[in-house]
């Protein structure tokens, strides 16, 4: 075959060529489903504790009321995060089927989740006095029970400074952990390579 004959064959546009069967949609899709389900279960657990903690404490002989500044923001944020979990599940399912809107939904979820994390951090700092007061009441009720049972030597005073540091440290660690996956999703799905592959998806 001559060189001219070879040149007569039409060159195929790289954009029209079928991409290789990459594994990242399956990996990201499955990880996102696990993340969403775990997050939704956590929110259900937190909501259950918020609603029934006073009754559980009462069963233990402690008449303590959770401050409204803690209760209602926790419920509202939990509901929003739960709804985001449902949205994430829909995006993950679409990603497993290699649908473009699956990537769009997960990127949108990542942004909204980070926004809620920032709001949750602000709410935690705003409700910090109420959290410390709640911990103080629990400690005092426990100490009173120890005194009544003749175990006064086990009574420990409430250290507000230590409790404050513990809440801040716990909040910082939790924020870093829950922020990791949304940040990963946002950056990974925004890569040029992903955008090129999406051209071949429905």
C-alpha atoms as an extended CHARMM CRD file, in Angstrom:
* protein
*
       202  EXT
         1         1  UNK       CA              0.0000000000        0.0000000000        0.0000000000  PROA      1               0.0000000000
         2         2  UNK       CA              1.3950000000        3.3520000000       -1.0120000000  PROA      2               0.0000000000
         3         3  UNK       CA              1.8320000000        6.3130000000        1.2770000000  PROA      3               0.0000000000
         4         4  UNK       CA             -0.8270000000        8.1900000000       -0.6600000000  PROA      4               0.0000000000
         5         5  UNK       CA             -3.2830000000        5.3490000000       -0.1160000000  PROA      5               0.0000000000
         6         6  UNK       CA             -2.6430000000        5.3700000000        3.6140000000  PROA      6               0.0000000000
         7         7  UNK       CA             -3.1430000000        9.1140000000        3.7520000000  PROA      7               0.0000000000
         8         8  UNK       CA             -6.5260000000        8.6600000000        2.0780000000  PROA      8               0.0000000000
         9         9  UNK       CA             -7.9350000000        6.8960000000        5.1750000000  PROA      9               0.0000000000
        10        10  UNK       CA             -9.8810000000        9.4000000000        7.2670000000  PROA      10              0.0000000000
        11        11  UNK       CA             -8.2540000000       10.1800000000       10.5870000000  PROA      11              0.0000000000
        12        12  UNK       CA            -10.4740000000        9.5370000000       13.5830000000  PROA      12              0.0000000000
        13        13  UNK       CA            -11.1750000000       12.4200000000       15.8990000000  PROA      13              0.0000000000
        14        14  UNK       CA             -9.8220000000       11.5570000000       19.3830000000  PROA      14              0.0000000000
        15        15  UNK       CA            -12.9810000000       13.0450000000       20.9010000000  PROA      15              0.0000000000
        16        16  UNK       CA            -15.0520000000       10.4680000000       19.0180000000  PROA      16              0.0000000000
        17        17  UNK       CA            -12.9840000000        7.5000000000       20.1150000000  PROA      17              0.0000000000
        18        18  UNK       CA            -14.4340000000        5.3150000000       22.8500000000  PROA      18              0.0000000000
        19        19  UNK       CA            -12.4930000000        5.7550000000       26.1000000000  PROA      19              0.0000000000
        20        20  UNK       CA            -11.1550000000        2.8490000000       28.0550000000  PROA      20              0.0000000000
        21        21  UNK       CA            -13.4070000000        1.3200000000       30.6840000000  PROA      21              0.0000000000
        22        22  UNK       CA            -12.0120000000        3.3040000000       33.6160000000  PROA      22              0.0000000000
        23        23  UNK       CA            -12.6170000000        2.1410000000       37.1550000000  PROA      23              0.0000000000
        24        24  UNK       CA            -12.9920000000        5.4930000000       38.9230000000  PROA      24              0.0000000000
        25        25  UNK       CA            -16.7910000000        5.7860000000       38.4260000000  PROA      25              0.0000000000
        26        26  UNK       CA            -17.3080000000        2.4810000000       40.2460000000  PROA      26              0.0000000000
        27        27  UNK       CA            -14.8210000000        3.3200000000       43.0020000000  PROA      27              0.0000000000
        28        28  UNK       CA            -16.1190000000        6.8510000000       43.6070000000  PROA      28              0.0000000000
        29        29  UNK       CA            -19.7300000000        5.6810000000       43.2820000000  PROA      29              0.0000000000
        30        30  UNK       CA            -19.3690000000        2.9280000000       45.8820000000  PROA      30              0.0000000000
        31        31  UNK       CA            -17.3590000000        5.1040000000       48.2860000000  PROA      31              0.0000000000
        32        32  UNK       CA            -19.9450000000        7.8760000000       47.9800000000  PROA      32              0.0000000000
        33        33  UNK       CA            -22.7980000000        5.4720000000       48.7230000000  PROA      33              0.0000000000
        34        34  UNK       CA            -20.9780000000        4.2440000000       51.8400000000  PROA      34              0.0000000000
        35        35  UNK       CA            -20.2680000000        7.8320000000       52.9180000000  PROA      35              0.0000000000
        36        36  UNK       CA            -23.8860000000        8.8800000000       52.3450000000  PROA      36              0.0000000000
        37        37  UNK       CA            -25.4140000000        5.9350000000       54.2020000000  PROA      37              0.0000000000
        38        38  UNK       CA            -22.9880000000        6.2860000000       57.1210000000  PROA      38              0.0000000000
        39        39  UNK       CA            -23.6880000000       10.0180000000       57.3390000000  PROA      39              0.0000000000
        40        40  UNK       CA            -27.4470000000        9.5290000000       57.2710000000  PROA      40              0.0000000000
        41        41  UNK       CA            -27.2380000000        6.8950000000       60.0150000000  PROA      41              0.0000000000
        42        42  UNK       CA            -25.1440000000        9.2840000000       62.1110000000  PROA      42              0.0000000000
        43        43  UNK       CA            -27.7500000000       12.0170000000       61.7110000000  PROA      43              0.0000000000
        44        44  UNK       CA            -30.5420000000        9.6360000000       62.7240000000  PROA      44              0.0000000000
        45        45  UNK       CA            -28.5130000000        8.6760000000       65.8060000000  PROA      45              0.0000000000
        46        46  UNK       CA            -27.8550000000       12.3080000000       66.7310000000  PROA      46              0.0000000000
        47        47  UNK       CA            -31.5200000000       13.1980000000       66.2300000000  PROA      47              0.0000000000
        48        48  UNK       CA            -32.5690000000       10.2510000000       68.3940000000  PROA      48              0.0000000000
        49        49  UNK       CA            -30.1870000000       11.3290000000       71.1450000000  PROA      49              0.0000000000
        50        50  UNK       CA            -31.4410000000       14.9130000000       70.9240000000  PROA      50              0.0000000000
        51        51  UNK       CA            -35.0760000000       13.8410000000       71.2470000000  PROA      51              0.0000000000
        52        52  UNK       CA            -34.6750000000       11.1430000000       73.9130000000  PROA      52              0.0000000000
        53        53  UNK       CA            -31.5930000000       12.1260000000       75.9110000000  PROA      53              0.0000000000
        54        54  UNK       CA            -33.6240000000       13.9300000000       78.5710000000  PROA      54              0.0000000000
        55        55  UNK       CA            -35.7420000000       10.8220000000       79.1400000000  PROA      55              0.0000000000
        56        56  UNK       CA            -32.6550000000        8.6170000000       79.2390000000  PROA      56              0.0000000000
        57        57  UNK       CA            -31.0040000000       10.9240000000       81.7670000000  PROA      57              0.0000000000
        58        58  UNK       CA            -34.2010000000       10.9620000000       83.8220000000  PROA      58              0.0000000000
        59        59  UNK       CA            -34.1560000000        7.1600000000       83.8850000000  PROA      59              0.0000000000
        60        60  UNK       CA            -30.6880000000        7.4670000000       85.3970000000  PROA      60              0.0000000000
        61        61  UNK       CA            -32.0010000000        9.8020000000       88.0900000000  PROA      61              0.0000000000
        62        62  UNK       CA            -30.7670000000       13.0210000000       86.4950000000  PROA      62              0.0000000000
        63        63  UNK       CA            -33.3750000000       15.7180000000       85.8610000000  PROA      63              0.0000000000
        64        64  UNK       CA            -31.5210000000       17.7170000000       83.2070000000  PROA      64              0.0000000000
        65        65  UNK       CA            -32.9120000000       19.6720000000       80.2760000000  PROA      65              0.0000000000
        66        66  UNK       CA            -30.9470000000       20.1730000000       77.0680000000  PROA      66              0.0000000000
        67        67  UNK       CA            -30.6510000000       23.9070000000       76.2780000000  PROA      67              0.0000000000
        68        68  UNK       CA            -32.7900000000       25.0200000000       73.3330000000  PROA      68              0.0000000000
        69        69  UNK       CA            -29.6860000000       26.6560000000       71.8290000000  PROA      69              0.0000000000
        70        70  UNK       CA            -28.2620000000       23.1510000000       71.4370000000  PROA      70              0.0000000000
        71        71  UNK       CA            -31.3870000000       21.1980000000       70.5700000000  PROA      71              0.0000000000
        72        72  UNK       CA            -32.9550000000       23.0930000000       67.6700000000  PROA      72              0.0000000000
        73        73  UNK       CA            -29.8130000000       23.9470000000       65.6400000000  PROA      73              0.0000000000
        74        74  UNK       CA            -28.7740000000       20.2910000000       65.9280000000  PROA      74              0.0000000000
        75        75  UNK       CA            -32.1390000000       19.1220000000       64.6060000000  PROA      75              0.0000000000
        76        76  UNK       CA            -32.1780000000       21.6100000000       61.7090000000  PROA      76              0.0000000000
        77        77  UNK       CA            -28.6090000000       20.8760000000       60.6240000000  PROA      77              0.0000000000
        78        78  UNK       CA            -29.2130000000       17.1430000000       60.9670000000  PROA      78              0.0000000000
        79        79  UNK       CA            -32.2460000000       17.3550000000       58.6990000000  PROA      79              0.0000000000
        80        80  UNK       CA            -30.3090000000       19.3050000000       56.0600000000  PROA      80              0.0000000000
        81        81  UNK       CA            -27.3960000000       16.8650000000       56.1420000000  PROA      81              0.0000000000
        82        82  UNK       CA            -29.8230000000       13.9420000000       55.8550000000  PROA      82              0.0000000000
        83        83  UNK       CA            -31.3930000000       15.5250000000       52.7670000000  PROA      83              0.0000000000
        84        84  UNK       CA            -27.9240000000       16.0380000000       51.2980000000  PROA      84              0.0000000000
        85        85  UNK       CA            -27.2770000000       12.3540000000       51.9110000000  PROA      85              0.0000000000
        86        86  UNK       CA            -30.2750000000       11.4520000000       49.7510000000  PROA      86              0.0000000000
        87        87  UNK       CA            -29.0190000000       13.8320000000       47.0570000000  PROA      87              0.0000000000
        88        88  UNK       CA            -25.5910000000       12.2110000000       47.2550000000  PROA      88              0.0000000000
        89        89  UNK       CA            -27.0950000000        8.7390000000       46.8580000000  PROA      89              0.0000000000
        90        90  UNK       CA            -28.8490000000        9.8170000000       43.6640000000  PROA      90              0.0000000000
        91        91  UNK       CA            -25.6080000000       11.2470000000       42.2950000000  PROA      91              0.0000000000
        92        92  UNK       CA            -23.6810000000        8.1140000000       43.2280000000  PROA      92              0.0000000000
        93        93  UNK       CA            -26.2140000000        5.8540000000       41.5120000000  PROA      93              0.0000000000
        94        94  UNK       CA            -26.0130000000        7.9750000000       38.3610000000  PROA      94              0.0000000000
        95        95  UNK       CA            -22.2140000000        7.8810000000       38.4860000000  PROA      95              0.0000000000
        96        96  UNK       CA            -22.2550000000        4.0790000000       38.6410000000  PROA      96              0.0000000000
        97        97  UNK       CA            -24.3130000000        4.1470000000       35.4310000000  PROA      97              0.0000000000
        98        98  UNK       CA            -21.8140000000        6.6170000000       33.9140000000  PROA      98              0.0000000000
        99        99  UNK       CA            -24.2660000000        9.4860000000       33.5700000000  PROA      99              0.0000000000
       100       100  UNK       CA            -22.9720000000       13.0520000000       33.3270000000  PROA      100             0.0000000000
       101       101  UNK       CA            -25.4710000000       14.3920000000       35.8160000000  PROA      101             0.0000000000
       102       102  UNK       CA            -24.0260000000       12.0040000000       38.4080000000  PROA      102             0.0000000000
       103       103  UNK       CA            -20.7450000000       13.9320000000       38.3660000000  PROA      103             0.0000000000
       104       104  UNK       CA            -22.5940000000       17.2610000000       38.4430000000  PROA      104             0.0000000000
       105       105  UNK       CA            -24.6550000000       16.1780000000       41.4450000000  PROA      105             0.0000000000
       106       106  UNK       CA            -21.6390000000       14.9690000000       43.3990000000  PROA      106             0.0000000000
       107       107  UNK       CA            -19.7700000000       18.2100000000       42.7120000000  PROA      107             0.0000000000
       108       108  UNK       CA            -22.8170000000       20.1790000000       43.8400000000  PROA      108             0.0000000000
       109       109  UNK       CA            -23.0700000000       17.9690000000       46.9260000000  PROA      109             0.0000000000
       110       110  UNK       CA            -19.4190000000       18.6220000000       47.7690000000  PROA      110             0.0000000000
       111       111  UNK       CA            -19.9510000000       22.3990000000       47.7190000000  PROA      111             0.0000000000
       112       112  UNK       CA            -23.1670000000       22.2440000000       49.7650000000  PROA      112             0.0000000000
       113       113  UNK       CA            -21.6340000000       19.8310000000       52.2640000000  PROA      113             0.0000000000
       114       114  UNK       CA            -18.6730000000       22.1330000000       52.8440000000  PROA      114             0.0000000000
       115       115  UNK       CA            -21.0590000000       25.0510000000       53.3320000000  PROA      115             0.0000000000
       116       116  UNK       CA            -22.9780000000       23.0750000000       55.9650000000  PROA      116             0.0000000000
       117       117  UNK       CA            -19.7200000000       22.1060000000       57.6640000000  PROA      117             0.0000000000
       118       118  UNK       CA            -18.7790000000       25.7710000000       57.9850000000  PROA      118             0.0000000000
       119       119  UNK       CA            -22.2620000000       26.5970000000       59.2930000000  PROA      119             0.0000000000
       120       120  UNK       CA            -22.0720000000       23.6940000000       61.7290000000  PROA      120             0.0000000000
       121       121  UNK       CA            -18.7150000000       24.9300000000       62.9800000000  PROA      121             0.0000000000
       122       122  UNK       CA            -20.1940000000       28.3670000000       63.5690000000  PROA      122             0.0000000000
       123       123  UNK       CA            -23.2030000000       26.9000000000       65.3670000000  PROA      123             0.0000000000
       124       124  UNK       CA            -20.9170000000       24.8220000000       67.5900000000  PROA      124             0.0000000000
       125       125  UNK       CA            -18.9600000000       27.9000000000       68.6360000000  PROA      125             0.0000000000
       126       126  UNK       CA            -22.1810000000       29.8830000000       69.1380000000  PROA      126             0.0000000000
       127       127  UNK       CA            -23.7200000000       27.1920000000       71.3550000000  PROA      127             0.0000000000
       128       128  UNK       CA            -20.5050000000       26.5290000000       73.2840000000  PROA      128             0.0000000000
       129       129  UNK       CA            -21.7820000000       28.1800000000       76.5100000000  PROA      129             0.0000000000
       130       130  UNK       CA            -24.8990000000       25.9930000000       76.3970000000  PROA      130             0.0000000000
       131       131  UNK       CA            -22.7990000000       22.8770000000       75.8260000000  PROA      131             0.0000000000
       132       132  UNK       CA            -20.5850000000       23.6920000000       78.7960000000  PROA      132             0.0000000000
       133       133  UNK       CA            -23.6140000000       24.3800000000       80.9790000000  PROA      133             0.0000000000
       134       134  UNK       CA            -25.1160000000       21.0300000000       79.9620000000  PROA      134             0.0000000000
       135       135  UNK       CA            -21.8830000000       19.2130000000       80.8040000000  PROA      135             0.0000000000
       136       136  UNK       CA            -21.7470000000       21.0200000000       84.1410000000  PROA      136             0.0000000000
       137       137  UNK       CA            -25.2790000000       19.9220000000       85.0060000000  PROA      137             0.0000000000
       138       138  UNK       CA            -24.4960000000       16.3080000000       84.1110000000  PROA      138             0.0000000000
       139       139  UNK       CA            -21.3140000000       16.3250000000       86.2200000000  PROA      139             0.0000000000
       140       140  UNK       CA            -23.0930000000       17.8910000000       89.1980000000  PROA      140             0.0000000000
       141       141  UNK       CA            -25.9210000000       15.3380000000       88.9620000000  PROA      141             0.0000000000
       142       142  UNK       CA            -23.3740000000       12.5000000000       88.8350000000  PROA      142             0.0000000000
       143       143  UNK       CA            -21.5250000000       13.9210000000       91.8320000000  PROA      143             0.0000000000
       144       144  UNK       CA            -24.7610000000       14.1810000000       93.7970000000  PROA      144             0.0000000000
       145       145  UNK       CA            -25.5280000000       10.5370000000       93.0900000000  PROA      145             0.0000000000
       146       146  UNK       CA            -22.0480000000        9.5800000000       94.2990000000  PROA      146             0.0000000000
       147       147  UNK       CA            -22.5340000000       11.5260000000       97.5290000000  PROA      147             0.0000000000
       148       148  UNK       CA            -25.8920000000        9.9090000000       98.1540000000  PROA      148             0.0000000000
       149       149  UNK       CA            -24.4100000000        6.4660000000       97.6460000000  PROA      149             0.0000000000
       150       150  UNK       CA            -21.6120000000        7.1750000000      100.1100000000  PROA      150             0.0000000000
       151       151  UNK       CA            -18.8580000000        7.4310000000       97.5090000000  PROA      151             0.0000000000
       152       152  UNK       CA            -17.8990000000       11.0510000000       98.0760000000  PROA      152             0.0000000000
       153       153  UNK       CA            -14.2440000000       10.2020000000       97.4470000000  PROA      153             0.0000000000
       154       154  UNK       CA            -15.1040000000        9.6570000000       93.7670000000  PROA      154             0.0000000000
       155       155  UNK       CA            -16.6300000000       13.1280000000       93.3280000000  PROA      155             0.0000000000
       156       156  UNK       CA            -14.8190000000       15.1630000000       90.6490000000  PROA      156             0.0000000000
       157       157  UNK       CA            -15.4400000000       18.8970000000       90.2090000000  PROA      157             0.0000000000
       158       158  UNK       CA            -16.3340000000       20.2570000000       86.7780000000  PROA      158             0.0000000000
       159       159  UNK       CA            -13.3180000000       21.8450000000       85.0790000000  PROA      159             0.0000000000
       160       160  UNK       CA            -14.7380000000       24.3900000000       82.6360000000  PROA      160             0.0000000000
       161       161  UNK       CA            -11.3730000000       25.2240000000       81.0640000000  PROA      161             0.0000000000
       162       162  UNK       CA            -10.6440000000       21.5610000000       80.3580000000  PROA      162             0.0000000000
       163       163  UNK       CA            -14.1530000000       21.0230000000       79.0020000000  PROA      163             0.0000000000
       164       164  UNK       CA            -13.7910000000       24.0760000000       76.7440000000  PROA      164             0.0000000000
       165       165  UNK       CA            -10.5040000000       22.7810000000       75.3050000000  PROA      165             0.0000000000
       166       166  UNK       CA            -11.9920000000       19.3250000000       74.8070000000  PROA      166             0.0000000000
       167       167  UNK       CA            -15.0080000000       20.6730000000       72.8900000000  PROA      167             0.0000000000
       168       168  UNK       CA            -12.8030000000       22.8230000000       70.6400000000  PROA      168             0.0000000000
       169       169  UNK       CA            -10.3840000000       19.9640000000       69.9710000000  PROA      169             0.0000000000
       170       170  UNK       CA            -13.1830000000       17.4880000000       69.2540000000  PROA      170             0.0000000000
       171       171  UNK       CA            -14.8990000000       19.9660000000       66.9440000000  PROA      171             0.0000000000
       172       172  UNK       CA            -11.6690000000       20.6330000000       65.0380000000  PROA      172             0.0000000000
       173       173  UNK       CA            -10.8920000000       16.9390000000       64.5630000000  PROA      173             0.0000000000
       174       174  UNK       CA            -14.4620000000       16.1290000000       63.5190000000  PROA      174             0.0000000000
       175       175  UNK       CA            -14.5150000000       19.0510000000       61.0660000000  PROA      175             0.0000000000
       176       176  UNK       CA            -11.2530000000       17.9110000000       59.4630000000  PROA      176             0.0000000000
       177       177  UNK       CA            -12.5240000000       14.3380000000       59.0980000000  PROA      177             0.0000000000
       178       178  UNK       CA            -15.9100000000       15.1710000000       57.5590000000  PROA      178             0.0000000000
       179       179  UNK       CA            -14.3460000000       17.8050000000       55.2590000000  PROA      179             0.0000000000
       180       180  UNK       CA            -11.8450000000       15.3870000000       53.7110000000  PROA      180             0.0000000000
       181       181  UNK       CA            -14.2040000000       13.5150000000       51.3920000000  PROA      181             0.0000000000
       182       182  UNK       CA            -16.1300000000       16.5430000000       50.0400000000  PROA      182             0.0000000000
       183       183  UNK       CA            -12.8100000000       18.2580000000       49.2860000000  PROA      183             0.0000000000
       184       184  UNK       CA            -11.5190000000       15.1280000000       47.5610000000  PROA      184             0.0000000000
       185       185  UNK       CA            -14.7060000000       14.7830000000       45.4870000000  PROA      185             0.0000000000
       186       186  UNK       CA            -14.6810000000       18.4430000000       44.5090000000  PROA      186             0.0000000000
       187       187  UNK       CA            -11.0640000000       18.4380000000       43.3160000000  PROA      187             0.0000000000
       188       188  UNK       CA            -11.0360000000       14.9590000000       41.7660000000  PROA      188             0.0000000000
       189       189  UNK       CA            -14.1710000000       15.4180000000       39.6740000000  PROA      189             0.0000000000
       190       190  UNK       CA            -13.0100000000       18.8490000000       38.4800000000  PROA      190             0.0000000000
       191       191  UNK       CA             -9.9290000000       17.4890000000       36.7310000000  PROA      191             0.0000000000
       192       192  UNK       CA             -9.5380000000       17.9890000000       32.9780000000  PROA      192             0.0000000000
       193       193  UNK       CA             -9.2130000000       14.2420000000       32.4360000000  PROA      193             0.0000000000
       194       194  UNK       CA            -12.6370000000       13.6700000000       33.9840000000  PROA      194             0.0000000000
       195       195  UNK       CA            -14.1890000000       16.4280000000       31.8940000000  PROA      195             0.0000000000
       196       196  UNK       CA            -12.8000000000       14.8430000000       28.7100000000  PROA      196             0.0000000000
       197       197  UNK       CA            -14.1730000000       11.4370000000       29.6250000000  PROA      197             0.0000000000
       198       198  UNK       CA            -17.6110000000       12.8870000000       30.3280000000  PROA      198             0.0000000000
       199       199  UNK       CA            -17.8750000000       13.8590000000       26.6550000000  PROA      199             0.0000000000
       200       200  UNK       CA            -18.5090000000       10.1810000000       25.9080000000  PROA      200             0.0000000000
       201       201  UNK       CA            -21.1800000000        9.7300000000       28.5930000000  PROA      201             0.0000000000
       202       202  UNK       CA            -24.8920000000       10.1980000000       28.2650000000  PROA      202             0.0000000000
